[in-house]
Amino acid sequence: MAEPSKIFVVLDPTCMEQAALEWGEQIARNLQTHRNTQTLLHVYCCINSESAALVVENNGANAMRATRDRVAAWVERMVTATRSEGIAVTTEVEWSNDWRRAIVEAATREHSAMVIKNMTQHSRFIRAVRETSDWTLIRECECPVLLVKTGRPSQIRNILVAVKHNPESAAYEQANDDILSAARSWSTDLGANLHAVTCYDEDARPDRQRFADRCGLQRNQVSAAVGRPEKIIAETAAQQGSDLLIIARVARPESPGMLGKTARKVVDEINTEVLILPMSATSAN
């Protein structure tokens, strides 16, 4: 029997609502129902003295151990209902002061097929001057990253996929193919409507029917507009009532660790869940 697909769910020890876990459960159900795919949820929580109140102990090491045990018991309580559904779950609690890096390393260590994390809303200034866990995940995770908004429902009715118009390299052309394939799979599994959006320069207006054919969609399922990608994507998501945005992260070959420009700018602009797909940057510009 094949190994189950592993979904890495990040719990936030400072938050009451755990939307990432709800999403992990829903995806596991959909994979089982629509693809007959075994799925394992690996529910992970990284803590330190800033995110979890230390249990009072005379010895510092004992305090850390007791605190980790207390959080581990909380995590186990969180997944009780999940296991009762028949969904396979493993849990892990780790102590690390560099918790942003620890999440990435743990996801890699677990050979995760996807990482799901509550999205933390930050201003552009904070993103510019401080490393955030969202950006660390997007930049360094080798698997898809789903960032979800705390408190939002997990039911998805409308999916928006961002497609690059007139890609100037094979890497971006492949990224288009990959995100369109992923978007179609997600829309099928979730029973959701799919809409594609692209932006273009004034002198490079796309033929809408050809763009729709390229996406494998009807003409009324695509949009194209002049403007900055992050602005066009956010406006289209609002107009379409999108619940989920699917976007590629294509890094530059000279700096593969850098975030894709559009992914970097759109993450805080859009009021939806965001699925970021990392793509090969072999020939991207």
Sequence and secondary structure as in RCSB ss.txt:
>XXXX:A:sequence
MAEPSKIFVVLDPTCMEQAALEWGEQIARNLQTHRNTQTLLHVYCCINSESAALVVENNGANAMRATRDRVAAWV
ERMVTATRSEGIAVTTEVEWSNDWRRAIVEAATREHSAMVIKNMTQHSRFIRAVRETSDWTLIRECECPVLLVKT
GRPSQIRNILVAVKHNPESAAYEQANDDILSAARSWSTDLGANLHAVTCYDEDARPDRQRFADRCGLQRNQVSAA
VGRPEKIIAETAAQQGSDLLIIARVARPESPGMLGKTARKVVDEINTEVLILPMSATSAN
>XXXX:A:secstr
    EEEEEE  TT S  HHHHHHHHHHHHHHHHH   EEEEEEEEE TTTS     SSHHHHHHHHHHHHHHHH
HHHTHHHHHTT EEEEEEEE SSHHHHHHHHHHHTT SEEEEE     HHHHHHS  HHHHHHHH SS EEEE T
T  S   EEEEE  SS SSHHHHHHHHHHHHHHHHHHHHHT EEEEEEEE TT    HHHHHHHHTS GGGEEEE
ES HHHHHHHHHHHHT SEEEEEEE BTTBTTS  HHHHHHTTT SSEEEEEEE  TT  
